[in-house]
Amino acid sequence: MTIDGSAKLGSLMRALVSNGESVDLQTSVAAPQPTANDVVIQVCAVGLCRTDLYAVAGKIPARNSVIPGHEFSGIVSAVGTDVRTVRVGQQVTVTPLIPSGACIDCVEDRTDDCRAVEFLGVDLDGACAELVAVPESSVLAIPNTLSWHVAAFTEPVAACIDVSSRLWIRPL
């Protein structure tokens, strides 16, 4: 553990883990290790939304024993060897849709249209844990002046704006 009580790389951490009907607090989950393109983030604030609740309750398909949580903010605690734009100690949030990088849309640099996108907290372990690993391409820097709680709302606000903008440009 670090001074603030959080897990450190190579150790065990606390996490909420879905069992298909609810979540259990587990205290001996392996802390994530960064792959070459990964960023490991110490979670400072996390929100729960209907997607998390539905995934935990089995109302939407989710990976077995997944750690929920896709709305969060935190501090970068480690980076992979190929990470170039993110640094340890940086305050960040993420975009939780992780493109495959392998489908034709990703290969043609249209990751927004990825046919094999994975969702943090549903398909991949999320942020209801002390540490979470995400690809560098999903990390968004936040100003040091922004509170952790406000920064955790980045994803739901962005989703609302996206839906609203699509409605505004649709012909009546």
Secondary structure, 3 states (H helix, E strand, C coil): CCCCCCCCCCCEEEEEEECCCCEEEEEEEECCCCCCCEEEEEEEEEECCHHHHHHHHCCCCCCCCCCCCCEEEEEEEEECCCCCCCCCCCEEEECCEECCCCCHHHHCCCHHHCCCCEEECCCECCCCECEEEEEHHHEEECCCCCCHHHHCCHHHHHHHHHHHHHHHHCCC
